[in-house]
Amino acid sequence: MKLLYPDTLESLQNMVAEALAEETALKIEGCGTLDGVGRPVNAQKCISMKNYTGIIDYDPAELVLVARAGTRLREVEELLASENQLLAFEPPHFNSLYEDANAQPTNQTIGGVIGAGLAGSRRISAGSARDYLLGFTAISGRAELFKSGSRVMKNVTGYDLSKLMTGSFGTLAIMDEITLKVLPAPEVAYSCIVPTSDMFAAQKIVGQIFASPVEASGGVVVPVEIAKALSLDIGGQGAAAIIRIEGIEISVLDRINQIRELLCKTQECYLLENQETTELWRALCNGKPLSKSDQIWQISTPPASGPSLFKAISDRTDISGFLDWAGGLVWIAGKSENLHDIIRTELASHGGGHATLLKADINLRQHISVFQPLPSALHALEVRVRDAFDPRHILNPNRTLPAIAS
């Protein structure tokens, strides 16, 4: 595969125009950190955005940052931290999941984050990546430059292309510049650890707290083996609820007292303070307790269904995992060759949702549905949208769908 390294908008557009004229398939990547997500791409050339870097503009007072697509996520986060700001959707660093020499913490790009639609534990309270993408410029599969959005959030008529591009995995266009909304970082962060008998009891506590005025920014349910992997002491219990509270210190401490009152002092609750909380939630967002597993899935489902779905799958095959997003995101790790069939079957019988294969060997990713199969009407709509942006299907063919017949 021939590697191409654009460093200007003109060179990027010329590369796409040449591929379009030759009808040559292009693999689109940042630094390759997320190559393990989605179907393998069969292409003759690869456009790598690893040199397409730089923060174009950052205005802390206006809470807006503009960066080129190849800019490293770590660089963006470090710049924001210097101004006590952050990306509120808490993008995970999945380098720990993929044992690859290229998968270093500094290599994940901001374009990859938006292209994959990544969001961490704070998504349940702050929203997803698409909620913070204010605008972008990009080159479509027609080799045409187009832009969408602006530096401010406003209500407009017409198509919201920012929502469409987020999570499109480079199948619609190659992003050039990305404009993001950022937010002030919380003054302090505490974690409340509540040991429970099992995951059902832990989920009940998480649900109770999220239904209260406490305003938690994260809610996770972990079984005992994951608690041990995270070095959490849950006193011999079978599971634990983990609640994150962030904000001004006086407010955080008051809300922790509210949690204790909600628990009616019948449940033990101990706290982790700032540094320990940061390290714990970084590990959870990044899936670190499961990083050595051969096969990893993320399942988005109604929060109330999380524990029963996890148990139903574990009753049929050996798995490990935990629940994030207050029970609405089920992490599953296992080795079974038919794990994907079990997940699809049990998901359908537990209220439905979306199961995404996050990590597996290339052979498995070639032969199963990596993303949740769509109903025929939605599948047809997705194909029409892709045809509008990339009529010759040269951008990341097969990444999210099987090859589309001409």
N, C-alpha and C positions, 0 to 999 in steps of 0.2 A: 504494500500500500504506500503510495507516494504521499509524503507529508508536506503540507503547505502552511506557512507561518505569516499571515497578514499582520502588518503593524500600522496600517492606515486604512481609513474607510475606503479610499479609492482602490487599494490593492485587494481588499476583501470583496468589493463589488466586482472587480475584474475576474477574480477567481471563480465566483459564482456564475458570472456571465459565460466564461469559458466552459465550465462544466455543463451549463444549460445548452450551449451550442453543440457540445459533443454528446449530450445526454449521458454524462458520466455521473454515477452516484457519488455522493460526498458524505463522509462521516464527519460530524461536527462535535468537537470536544473542547474543553478548557485545558486542563492538565491531565485528563483521563482518570481522575479520582472516582468519578461516578460511572465508569464504564461497566461496572457490574450490575447496574440497574437497567432493566428493560431487556428487550431482545438484542442479541448480537447484530451489529450492523455490517452488512455485506456491501462494501464500497471499494472503488478503485483508488480514490484519493481521500485524504483526511485533512480537513481544515482545523488546525490547532490554534486556539486563541491564547495560548500561554504567553505570547509576547504582546498581546493586545491589552496593555495594562495602563493604569494611571487613574488617579482621582482627579476629575475635571473641575469639580467645584464642591465646596462644603461650607455651608452657612449654618453654624450652630444655633444662631438666634432664630433662624427660620425653620430649623429642624429638617433640612433638606440636604441630601448628598447625591452627587452625580459622579458615576464612575464608569470606566470602560469595562466591557464584559469580562475580560480576562483578569481583572484586578483580583488579587487574592482576598478571600473572605477574612483571613486573619489580619491583613493590612487594614481593611475597612473597620474591623472591630477594635483594633488597637487605636486607630485615629479617633473613633467615637468615644472610646474609654478615656482618652486624654481630655475630653470635654464633658465627662460624666454623662455620656449618652450611649444609646445602644440600638440594635435592631430588635424591636419588641417581639417579633415573631420567633426569635431564638433559634436561628438556623443551626441544625446539627452539623457536626464534623464527622462524617462517616469514614474517615481514613482508617480508623481502628477496625472497621469491619472487613476491610479488604487487605489481605497480606500481600502487598504489592510494593515494590521498591519505589514506584512513583506516587504512592498514596501517602504523602507526608502531610502533616497538619497545615503547613503553609501553602499547600498546592490547591486546595479547593477554591474555586473561583465564584465571584458573585453572580456571574452569568449562569454557572452551573446550578447555583442555589435557586435562582428564579426559574431557570429552564426545567428543573426537577420539581419545583413547587415545595421545597423543603421547609418544614416548620417544626419547632421543638415543643417542649412541654407547656410553654406559655400560650400556645395556640388556643387553648380552651378559654382563656380569659382575654387575650389581646388580639386574636385573629391570625390569619395565615399570611403567607408571603404575598399573595395577590392583593391583600388589603393595604400593603405598604408600597406597592409599585405605582408611583405617580405617573411615570411616563417612560418612553424609550424611543430610540431610533433603531432601525433594523434593515437588513437586506432580505427580501423574500426569495422564494425559489424561482421567481421570474427575473431575478437579478435587479429588482427595483428597490430603491431606497424609500422607506416610508417611516413615519413617526406617529406616535400616539401619546396623548396626555400632556401634562405640563408640570411645572414646579409646585403647583398648588392643587389641592383636592377641591373639585367643584362638580356640581350636578350639570350634566350636559346631555343632549339627545344624541342618538347615534350609537355605534358599536363601541363597546368598552374593550379595546384590543389588549389592554394590560391584563385583564382577567383571562383573556384567551391565550396569551403567550405564556403565562405562568403555568408550569407543568406540562408544556407542549414538547419538551425534550428535543428541541431543535428541529422539529419536523415541519414547522411553518415558516420559520425565518431564522436568520442569524443575528442576534442582538449586537448592536454597536455600543451605544451609551445607555445607561440605566439610571433612572432618577428614583430615589427612594426617600420615603418619609422615615425619619428617625425620632426617637423619644428620649426624654431624660431617664437616666438610670435610677433605680430606687436607692434610697439612702442606706437601707439595711434589708437583709433577707434572712428569715428564720425558717427552719423546717420543724414541723410537729410530727413526731414518730409515734404512732398508736399501734402497739402490738395487738393482734386479734387471733381468734381461733382458726380462722380460714379466710380465703379470699372473698367469700360472700359477706362475711361480717365486716371485713375491711372496706368493701365497696359500699356497704350500707352507711358507714361512717363518712366516707368521702362524699357520697350523695347528700347526706344530711348537711355537711358543712357547705357544699356548693349551693344548696338551696337556701342557705342562711345569708344574712347581710355581711358576712365576714370578708368577702372579696378575696378569696384565695387566688393565687396566680399559677398554681399547679396542684394536681392531685394524682397520686400514683398508688397502685395496689401491687405489693410484691409478695410472692410466696417465700417460704423460709430459705430455700436454696439461693434465691436472688439476694435476699437480705444478707446472707452470709458472704456472698460475693462482693457486696457493697460495704462489708465490715460493720453492719448494723446489728446491735444487740436487741433482739426482740424477746428475750427472756424465755426461750423455749416454746414460744407460741408458733402457730403454723403459718402466719402471714402478718402483714403490717400495712396500715394506711399511712401514706406520707403526704403531708399538706405543706405547701410553701406559701408563706405570707411575706409580702414585700411592701416597701413604702417608707414613710417617715417613721422613725423609731417609736415615738410615742403612740402613733396609730397602730403600728405592728404589735406592740406589746399589749395594747388594749384588745386587739382582735384575737390574740392568742388567749387572753383571759376569756373572751367570748367562746372560743372553741372549748376550753375547759368546762365552761358552764353548760355548753351543749352536750358534752359527754357526761354531765351530771356527776363528775368525779368517780364514776364507776369504771372508767377505762384509764389505764396508765398512759401518760403522755409525756415524752421527754423531748427536749429541744436540741437542735443543731444551730449554731450561730453562723455568722456571715461566711467565713472561709470554708467551713465544713459544708455549709449549704451550697455554696457555689460549686464545690468539687462534686458533691452528690448529684446535683441536677445536671451538671455537665456529663457525668457518666451515664445517667438515665437517658438524656436527650440523644447521646451518641450511641446508645445501645451497647455500651461497653461490657456489661455482664454477659452478653451473648456473642461477643466478637469472635470467639474461637469456633463457633458453630459452623457446620457446613452449609446449612440452609436456614435462611431467616426470612420471615414474613411479617408484614405489618397489615393489620386488619382494622379498618374503620367500621364501627358498628354502633348502635345505640348504647350509651353508657350502661344502662340497666342490664343489657345482654352480655356485657363483657365477661363476668365470672362464669356464667353458665356456658358460654361459648368455649372459654378456655378449658373448662372441665370436660365438656363433651369431646373436644379434640384430644385431651390428655387421656381420656378413657379408652380411646381407640389406638393411640400410638404414644411412644415415649417422646415427650417434649419438655422444654423449659421456656420460661418467658415471664412477662409481667404486663400490667395494664397501666397505660398513661391516659392523658386527657380525661381524667375523672372516670375512667372505665371505658371510654369511647375509642381508644387505640390499643389493640391487643398485639403485643409483640410475641411471636412464636418462633422458636428455634428447634430444629429436629433433624433427623437423618433419613427418615422413612422415604422410600422411593415413591410411595403413593400419598405422601403428606399433602400434596396439592389437591388431590381428589377428596381427601378427608376434610380439608379446610373449606373447599367449595360446597360440599354437601352440608356440613354442619352450619356454615354461614347462612345458607338458604333456609335452613330450618330454625334459625335463631333471629329472625327479623330482618335478614339481609344486610347488605353493606358492601364494602369494597376491600378485597384482599390483593395485596401487591407483594410480589416476590422481590425482596430487597437484596438477597445474596444467594447464589447457587452456582454450580459449575456451568460452563458454557453449553454443555450438551443438554442439560435440563432446560435452560433458558431458551434453547432453540425449539423445543418440542412441546412446551406447555404454554398456557395463557399466563404471561408474567403479570399482566394487569387484569382487573376484573372484567370478564366478558360483558360486552354491552348488549342490551336489547337491540333487535334488528333496526328499529327506527333511529335510535341514537347512533348506532354504528354507521348507518347511511348518512346521517347528519355530519358525523366526524369526517367521513370520507369526502363529502362535499366541501366542507371547510378547508380540508387539506388541499383539495383540488384547486380551490380559489387562490391559495397562497403559493402552492408548489405544483403546478399542473403536470410536470414531467416526473414528479416524485424523486427528485435528486437529493433532497435533504434528509439525512438519517433514515433511509428506507428500512422498513421492518422494525424500527426501534419500539414503536408502541402498537403497531398493527402488523399482521402478515402482509406480504407483498400485495399491492393493489393491482388488479388486472387492468391493462390499458383499454 
